[in-house]
Amino acid sequence: MTTYTIDDQAAVSTAALRRMTSEQLRHLGTQRMVYLKAGMRDGELSFVLFDADGTPLVMVDSFEQAIEMAGANGFQFVTVH
């Protein structure tokens, strides 16, 4: 029998989330999950929080603002690569 540590399980979960498509995210069954994408706007780095279905929710100027907005609205934050 193979024994997995919490770190092993977290790595497997993280790897699975990173492979998820937008379509799979839409079917997670939760409305409390968002994801963040960075991009350029008017030559400046900006960040957009998206709902699990791909709907843009808010654009902010910093990563910290994005995390704060997600937490303030009760969303779980999931990193997608």
Backbone as ProteinMPNN parsed JSONL, in Angstrom:
{"seq_chain_A": "MTTYTIDDQAAVSTAALRRMTSEQLRHLGTQRMVYLKAGMRDGELSFVLFDADGTPLVMVDSFEQAIEMAGANGFQFVTVH", "coords_chain_A": {"N_chain_A": [[0.847, -1.175, 0.0], [0.57, 2.194, -0.864], [1.595, 5.114, 0.737], [0.615, 8.435, 1.036], [1.76, 11.725, 1.573], [0.51, 14.814, 2.962], [1.599, 16.895, 1.491], [2.164, 15.546, -0.913], [-0.424, 14.936, -1.776], [-1.444, 17.509, -2.097], [0.165, 18.418, -4.169], [-0.666, 16.74, -6.246], [-3.35, 17.535, -6.468], [-3.01, 20.244, -7.166], [-1.689, 19.965, -9.614], [-3.716, 18.747, -11.102], [-5.653, 20.786, -11.163], [-4.303, 22.685, -12.669], [-4.393, 21.588, -15.18], [-6.979, 21.803, -15.951], [-9.584, 22.722, -18.164], [-11.34, 25.658, -19.405], [-13.962, 24.898, -19.846], [-14.211, 22.668, -18.132], [-13.879, 23.971, -15.69], [-16.249, 25.419, -15.622], [-18.067, 23.487, -14.924], [-17.69, 22.742, -12.301], [-19.449, 23.079, -10.264], [-19.498, 24.997, -8.341], [-20.082, 28.316, -7.283], [-18.406, 30.008, -6.154], [-15.817, 30.339, -6.917], [-13.003, 31.767, -8.44], [-10.77, 32.832, -11.052], [-7.567, 34.196, -11.945], [-6.112, 36.324, -14.322], [-3.281, 37.792, -15.802], [-2.385, 40.678, -17.709], [-1.625, 43.086, -20.301], [-2.643, 46.463, -20.264], [-3.166, 49.403, -21.817], [-0.378, 49.682, -21.898], [0.349, 49.047, -19.328], [0.704, 46.692, -16.67], [-1.993, 44.68, -15.753], [-4.621, 43.037, -13.892], [-7.141, 40.585, -14.137], [-9.992, 39.316, -12.628], [-11.791, 36.396, -13.104], [-14.945, 34.751, -13.282], [-15.774, 31.308, -12.657], [-17.028, 30.436, -14.96], [-15.862, 31.88, -16.927], [-16.584, 34.514, -17.161], [-15.637, 37.886, -17.031], [-14.948, 39.568, -14.007], [-13.752, 41.691, -12.495], [-11.296, 44.235, -13.091], [-8.097, 45.007, -12.01], [-5.218, 46.855, -10.771], [-3.123, 45.598, -9.435], [-1.683, 42.522, -8.207], [-2.092, 42.079, -5.5], [-4.389, 43.63, -5.004], [-6.232, 42.152, -6.48], [-6.327, 39.7, -5.081], [-7.282, 40.644, -2.65], [-9.818, 41.632, -3.434], [-11.064, 39.25, -4.261], [-11.115, 37.766, -1.842], [-12.601, 39.533, -0.208], [-15.074, 39.306, -1.304], [-15.818, 36.774, -0.732], [-14.862, 34.733, -2.341], [-13.177, 31.746, -3.402], [-9.796, 31.468, -4.254], [-8.167, 30.394, -7.081], [-5.245, 29.372, -8.628], [-4.424, 29.363, -11.992], [-2.496, 27.96, -14.482]], "CA_chain_A": [[0.0, 0.0, 0.0], [1.327, 3.435, -0.957], [1.163, 6.157, 1.656], [0.881, 9.766, 0.506], [1.76, 12.808, 2.549], [-0.355, 15.935, 2.61], [2.27, 17.61, 0.407], [1.961, 14.769, -2.136], [-1.817, 15.11, -2.179], [-1.59, 18.891, -2.562], [0.818, 18.505, -5.483], [-1.549, 16.079, -7.209], [-4.506, 18.414, -6.649], [-2.561, 21.42, -7.896], [-1.43, 19.556, -10.994], [-5.012, 18.512, -11.752], [-6.277, 22.09, -11.404], [-3.581, 23.373, -13.742], [-4.746, 20.973, -16.458], [-8.402, 21.98, -16.218], [-9.983, 23.66, -19.213], [-12.426, 26.573, -19.009], [-15.197, 24.108, -19.837], [-14.228, 21.884, -16.895], [-14.109, 24.901, -14.58], [-17.678, 25.777, -15.624], [-18.863, 22.386, -14.392], [-17.249, 22.359, -10.958], [-20.594, 23.108, -9.357], [-19.37, 26.03, -7.322], [-20.162, 29.687, -7.771], [-17.547, 30.784, -5.264], [-14.45, 30.174, -7.364], [-12.572, 32.69, -9.485], [-9.371, 32.703, -11.439], [-6.922, 35.469, -12.225], [-5.202, 36.399, -15.466], [-2.556, 39.053, -15.931], [-2.215, 41.122, -19.081], [-1.258, 44.488, -20.473], [-3.716, 47.396, -20.599], [-2.57, 50.733, -22.009], [1.044, 49.604, -21.578], [0.521, 48.76, -17.901], [0.282, 45.368, -16.226], [-3.249, 44.667, -15.0], [-5.093, 41.713, -13.506], [-8.592, 40.432, -14.254], [-10.604, 38.16, -11.967], [-12.853, 35.796, -13.901], [-15.788, 33.734, -12.673], [-15.434, 29.971, -13.157], [-17.567, 30.25, -16.306], [-15.117, 32.714, -17.858], [-17.085, 35.882, -17.152], [-14.772, 38.823, -16.309], [-15.617, 40.172, -12.857], [-13.147, 42.979, -12.151], [-9.914, 44.462, -13.512], [-7.38, 45.808, -11.02], [-3.848, 47.197, -11.151], [-2.089, 44.816, -8.755], [-2.0, 41.171, -7.744], [-2.602, 42.199, -4.129], [-5.775, 44.094, -5.1], [-7.047, 41.039, -6.97], [-6.506, 38.77, -3.963], [-8.15, 41.322, -1.68], [-11.179, 41.654, -3.987], [-11.602, 37.887, -4.212], [-11.405, 37.439, -0.444], [-13.651, 40.408, 0.314], [-16.354, 38.86, -1.853], [-16.053, 35.398, -0.322], [-14.474, 33.771, -3.368], [-11.954, 30.965, -3.288], [-8.893, 31.876, -5.313], [-7.477, 29.257, -7.672], [-4.26, 29.76, -9.612], [-4.456, 28.571, -13.222], [-1.3, 28.234, -15.304]], "C_chain_A": [[0.895, 1.241, 0.0], [0.737, 4.458, -0.006], [1.564, 7.509, 1.077], [0.847, 10.78, 1.629], [0.785, 13.886, 2.09], [0.266, 16.728, 1.465], [2.097, 16.887, -0.918], [0.547, 14.981, -2.669], [-2.056, 16.515, -2.717], [-0.971, 19.05, -3.944], [-0.045, 17.867, -6.562], [-2.754, 16.959, -7.496], [-4.148, 19.645, -7.462], [-2.323, 21.086, -9.361], [-2.738, 19.337, -11.752], [-5.7, 19.834, -12.075], [-5.607, 22.821, -12.562], [-3.927, 22.812, -15.119], [-6.21, 21.187, -16.83], [-8.635, 23.014, -17.311], [-11.06, 24.597, -18.661], [-13.744, 25.821, -18.916], [-15.307, 23.279, -18.554], [-14.474, 22.784, -15.69], [-15.58, 25.284, -14.469], [-18.531, 24.722, -14.94], [-18.428, 21.933, -13.004], [-18.391, 22.376, -9.948], [-20.462, 24.13, -8.255], [-19.455, 27.4, -7.973], [-19.29, 30.594, -6.925], [-16.083, 30.657, -5.664], [-14.164, 31.154, -8.491], [-11.153, 32.327, -9.9], [-8.868, 34.046, -11.938], [-6.035, 35.331, -13.453], [-4.565, 37.774, -15.481], [-2.427, 39.387, -17.411], [-1.848, 42.59, -19.112], [-2.486, 45.299, -20.884], [-3.1, 48.784, -20.653], [-1.097, 50.755, -21.584], [1.355, 49.3, -20.125], [0.038, 47.349, -17.594], [-1.008, 45.489, -15.425], [-3.679, 43.223, -14.783], [-6.609, 41.681, -13.583], [-9.001, 39.173, -13.508], [-11.761, 37.696, -12.838], [-13.641, 34.816, -13.055], [-15.411, 32.387, -13.292], [-15.961, 29.727, -14.564], [-16.877, 31.129, -17.344], [-15.574, 34.154, -17.938], [-16.118, 36.798, -16.399], [-15.559, 39.492, -15.181], [-15.076, 41.557, -12.533], [-11.721, 43.033, -12.687], [-9.276, 45.386, -12.488], [-5.929, 45.978, -11.461], [-2.775, 46.354, -10.483], [-2.611, 43.442, -8.339], [-2.64, 41.233, -6.36], [-4.059, 42.673, -4.13], [-6.696, 42.961, -5.543], [-7.336, 40.045, -5.851], [-7.451, 39.365, -2.932], [-9.601, 41.329, -2.158], [-11.823, 40.272, -3.914], [-12.007, 37.528, -2.787], [-12.542, 38.249, 0.135], [-15.035, 39.986, -0.169], [-16.623, 37.385, -1.599], [-15.699, 34.354, -1.364], [-13.247, 32.983, -2.95], [-11.092, 31.375, -4.458], [-8.111, 30.672, -5.784], [-6.505, 29.769, -8.72], [-4.318, 28.813, -10.795], [-3.256, 28.957, -14.06], [-1.514, 27.764, -16.696]], "O_chain_A": [[1.855, 1.327, 0.766], [-0.479, 4.643, 0.046], [2.712, 7.705, 0.676], [0.007, 10.704, 2.527], [0.301, 13.86, 0.959], [-0.444, 17.186, 0.569], [1.902, 17.532, -1.948], [0.35, 15.18, -3.867], [-2.792, 16.69, -3.688], [-1.525, 19.743, -4.797], [-0.145, 18.394, -7.67], [-3.142, 17.113, -8.654], [-4.9, 20.046, -8.351], [-2.715, 21.845, -10.247], [-2.847, 19.706, -12.922], [-6.272, 19.983, -13.155], [-6.275, 23.498, -13.345], [-3.764, 23.506, -16.123], [-6.634, 20.79, -17.916], [-7.965, 24.045, -17.367], [-11.617, 24.359, -17.589], [-14.549, 26.072, -18.019], [-16.381, 23.2, -17.957], [-15.198, 22.405, -14.77], [-16.102, 25.454, -13.367], [-19.607, 25.033, -14.429], [-18.778, 20.83, -12.583], [-18.298, 21.75, -8.893], [-21.255, 24.122, -7.314], [-18.958, 27.609, -9.08], [-19.424, 31.817, -6.978], [-15.198, 30.849, -4.83], [-14.987, 31.345, -9.386], [-10.44, 31.614, -9.195], [-9.653, 34.92, -12.307], [-5.305, 34.351, -13.605], [-5.214, 38.784, -15.21], [-2.368, 38.497, -18.258], [-1.772, 43.25, -18.076], [-3.267, 44.878, -21.738], [-2.576, 49.28, -19.656], [-0.63, 51.725, -20.985], [2.522, 49.297, -19.735], [-0.926, 46.872, -18.192], [-1.1, 46.315, -14.517], [-3.159, 42.305, -15.416], [-7.285, 42.617, -13.156], [-8.437, 38.1, -13.721], [-12.6, 38.493, -13.257], [-13.075, 34.126, -12.207], [-14.788, 32.35, -14.353], [-15.411, 28.902, -15.294], [-17.262, 31.125, -18.514], [-15.013, 34.94, -18.703], [-15.802, 36.524, -15.241], [-16.693, 39.928, -15.378], [-15.847, 42.493, -12.321], [-11.025, 42.019, -12.735], [-9.841, 46.422, -12.138], [-5.473, 45.329, -12.402], [-1.623, 46.382, -10.914], [-3.81, 43.24, -8.148], [-3.61, 40.526, -6.082], [-4.873, 42.177, -3.35], [-7.811, 42.829, -5.038], [-8.473, 39.6, -5.695], [-8.32, 38.672, -2.402], [-10.513, 41.062, -1.375], [-12.99, 40.143, -3.546], [-13.114, 37.042, -2.555], [-13.363, 37.722, 0.886], [-16.042, 40.273, 0.478], [-17.544, 36.809, -2.177], [-16.171, 33.219, -1.294], [-12.384, 33.49, -2.233], [-11.607, 31.607, -5.552], [-7.462, 29.997, -4.985], [-6.898, 30.523, -9.61], [-4.268, 27.595, -10.622], [-3.021, 30.137, -14.319], [-0.627, 27.904, -17.538]]}, "name": "protein", "num_of_chains": 1, "seq": "MTTYTIDDQAAVSTAALRRMTSEQLRHLGTQRMVYLKAGMRDGELSFVLFDADGTPLVMVDSFEQAIEMAGANGFQFVTVH"}
